[in-house]
Structure formats: structure tokens, C-alpha cells
Amino acid sequence: MTTTFQYSNSYVKLLMALRGFQGLSSCGDDADSLDTVDEGFGWFVVFTCWLMHTIYLGLQYSFAVLYPFLLDEFGQSRGTTALVQGVQIGIAP
């Protein structure tokens, strides 16, 4: 079962006017007229979120590999160095 949403021409014009688009008179009553409102910005947001999660999870899961290098570089105790990972998990789980 698929659900189709019907938007009136005035609703599409209002959305486009709020976002500052020109050429509102050419807006039709069909479902394709809503595609011009987005113009790909949604995919930019999806890609950016995916990229940030990939970087964050990559750092989180590779901490065991980086841990000995962090110990040597900063010369702190093992507990203090491990606190970095604990704070990272606590702030942004």
C-alpha cells in the first residue's frame, strides 16, 4: 500500500517563496513540483551526516590502535590517556 500526498499549487508556491525561489508562476499541481524546493540540499545533509559518523566511528573504533602511540607521545599515565576515549564516548555516544 502506497500513500501519495497531494499538495495544492498554493502550498508549493508558499514553500518556494519562503525559501526565496524565483519563477513561482511556473509551478504546477503535480508531485514533481516539490522536487524544485529541495534542489539536492537534502542529499548534501545526508552525505555530511554519513561522513561525520564515519569519521567519528573510525576514531572511536581505532582508539586501541592509537593508544600506544598516544602514551608515547604525551607521556601521561595509562588512565589519563584512556580518559580521552571515555570522554569521547560520554560526550557523543
C-alpha positions as CSV (number, residue, x, y, z in Angstrom):
1,M,0.0,0.0,0.0
2,T,1.5,3.3,-1.0
3,T,0.4,6.7,0.2
4,T,0.5,9.6,-2.1
5,F,0.5,13.1,-0.7
6,Q,-1.3,15.8,-2.7
7,Y,-0.1,19.3,-2.3
8,S,-2.0,22.3,-3.7
9,N,-0.4,24.7,-6.0
10,S,-0.6,27.5,-3.4
11,Y,1.2,25.3,-0.8
12,V,4.1,24.7,-3.2
13,K,4.3,28.4,-4.1
14,L,4.4,29.3,-0.4
15,L,7.2,26.8,0.3
16,M,9.2,28.1,-2.7
17,A,8.5,31.8,-1.7
18,L,9.7,31.2,1.9
19,R,12.9,29.7,0.5
20,G,13.5,32.6,-1.9
21,F,13.0,30.8,-5.2
22,Q,12.0,32.7,-8.4
23,G,9.7,31.7,-11.1
24,L,6.8,30.7,-8.9
25,S,4.2,31.1,-11.6
26,S,5.5,28.0,-13.5
27,C,4.8,25.8,-10.5
28,G,2.4,23.0,-11.4
29,D,0.0,20.9,-9.4
30,D,1.9,17.7,-9.9
31,A,4.2,15.9,-7.5
32,D,7.3,16.9,-9.5
33,S,6.9,20.5,-8.5
34,L,8.0,19.7,-4.9
35,D,11.4,18.4,-6.3
36,T,12.4,22.0,-7.1
37,V,12.0,23.1,-3.5
38,D,14.8,20.7,-2.3
39,E,17.2,21.1,-5.1
40,G,19.5,18.4,-3.7
41,F,20.2,20.1,-0.3
42,G,18.7,17.1,1.5
43,W,21.3,14.8,-0.1
44,F,24.0,17.1,1.0
45,V,22.8,16.9,4.6
46,V,22.6,13.1,4.3
47,F,26.1,12.8,2.9
48,T,27.5,15.2,5.5
49,C,25.9,13.2,8.3
50,W,27.2,10.0,6.9
51,L,30.7,11.5,6.6
52,M,30.7,12.8,10.2
53,H,29.5,9.4,11.5
54,T,32.2,7.6,9.5
55,I,34.9,9.8,10.9
56,Y,33.6,9.7,14.5
57,L,33.2,5.9,14.5
58,G,36.5,5.5,12.8
59,L,38.2,7.4,15.6
60,Q,36.2,5.6,18.2
61,Y,36.9,2.1,17.0
62,S,40.6,2.7,16.1
63,F,41.5,4.0,19.6
64,A,43.0,0.7,20.6
65,V,45.4,1.1,17.7
66,L,46.3,4.7,18.5
67,Y,46.5,4.1,22.3
68,P,50.2,3.1,22.4
69,F,51.2,6.0,20.2
70,L,49.3,8.4,22.4
71,L,51.0,7.0,25.5
72,D,54.4,7.6,24.0
73,E,53.6,11.0,22.5
74,F,52.2,12.6,25.6
75,G,54.0,10.7,28.4
76,Q,50.9,10.5,30.6
77,S,49.7,7.6,32.7
78,R,47.6,4.9,31.1
79,G,44.5,6.1,33.0
80,T,44.8,9.7,31.9
81,T,45.4,8.7,28.3
82,A,42.4,6.3,28.4
83,L,40.3,9.1,29.8
84,V,40.4,10.7,26.3
85,Q,38.4,7.8,24.9
86,G,36.0,7.8,27.9
87,V,35.2,11.5,27.4
88,Q,34.7,11.0,23.7
89,I,32.2,8.2,24.3
90,G,30.5,10.1,27.1
91,I,30.0,13.3,25.2
92,A,29.0,11.9,21.8
93,P,27.8,8.3,22.1
